[in-house]
């Protein structure tokens, strides 16, 4: 299943994407550091990314997490990733969304476009009812991405994620399926 938008092609992660995912992570190591949990040196190796891809594929089969890679239309270059994680079924039908975009492509609207596509897919194809996101309050760009996609600010989760060795507050934003119909 391949998803398309005006400027992007978005594909589920497959084993053949290991080298592309490694390049994205290595090329943006310092940039992503400000927004991600601590990553060891193994993470930045082919074997580390192969293990990561294997875990993503297993969790996708178990319907608990999905990783999508973002490509500029008609190219083979991975410019980012969107992850739906913590998928819970039953009475919740919910998950969390997270994303990273190559620093070179920031500020061009690509992530807003990708998040909208993944949210639509999560509601229409995966059957989710609610998607949440956590963003550090000073990460204005990421908050704008979510607001453009229809998310609503819900509150602050105090010191809930360790980023680069420091516990950080995160603003919680969410969207429910009915929000897309408005």
C-alpha positions, -999 to +999 in steps of 0.1 A: +000+000+000+015+033-012+000+066-001+002+098-022-003+135-017+005+165-037+043+165-032+049+132-014+049+094-017+045+077+017+052+040+020+052+015+049+087+006+060+102-026+044+135-045+049+149-030+018+147+005+034+175-002+060+202+018+042+179+047+035+167+049+071+203+047+082+213+076+059+184+097+072+194+091+108+232+096+103+227+127+082+204+143+108+221+130+139+227+163+156+194+179+144+173+150+156+192+149+190+172+179+202+139+160+197+146+123+204+155+101+232+192+092+238+205+069+211+236+048+214+263+043+188+248+010+176+217+029+165+238+046+139+250+014+123+235-007+095+230-035+120+213-011+145+189+001+118+183-035+106+173-044+142+150-013+144+134-022+111+129-058+123+111-045+154+089-022+134+079-050+110+071-073+140+050-046+157+032-038+125+023-075+122+010-074+158-010-042+150+008-022+177+030+002+157+034+013+121+063+031+105+060+050+072+088+066+051+083+099+033+097+103-002+095+134-024+072+123-053+090+104-080+123+100-061+139+072-041+152+096-014+138+091+021+132+126+036+114+116+067+094+091+087+060+091+105+054+065+132+020+054+146+029+037+179+012+025+211-018+013+191-044+000+215-076-017+203-107-026+222-125+003+238-098+028+230-089+023+192-061+048+197-024+055+190+004+080+192+020+098+162+056+109+160+077+121+131+111+132+119+120+152+087+154+157+072+166+191+082+170+201+046+133+198+039+120+215+071+097+245+066+084+235+032+050+220+044+061+184+037+055+171+072+021+188+075+012+171+043+025+137+055+008+138+089-026+146+072-022+116+049-012+093+078-040+105+100-065+099+072-051+064+067-051+057+104-088+065+106-101+051+073-078+019+070-066+011+104-098+019+122-084+042+148-107+066+166-081+089+184-045+098+177-024+117+202+010+135+199+034+149+225+055+179+216+079+200+236+062+233+241+091+252+225+089+231+193+066+256+176+072+241+141+060+207+152+029+221+170+020+240+138+023+207+119-003+191+142-026+221+143-026+222+104-036+185+105-066+192+127-051+183+161-063+201+192-042+211+222-052+192+253-027+200+280+009+197+293+024+164+305+051+174+329+086+160+325+073+129+308+099+122+281+137+121+285+152+140+256+190+142+253+193+132+289+169+158+303+132+152+314+111+175+292+075+187+294+054+178+264+022+194+251-004+168+244-024+173+212-050+149+198-074+144+169-104+121+168-120+108+136-150+132+139-126+162+137-118+153+100-155+156+092-157+192+104 
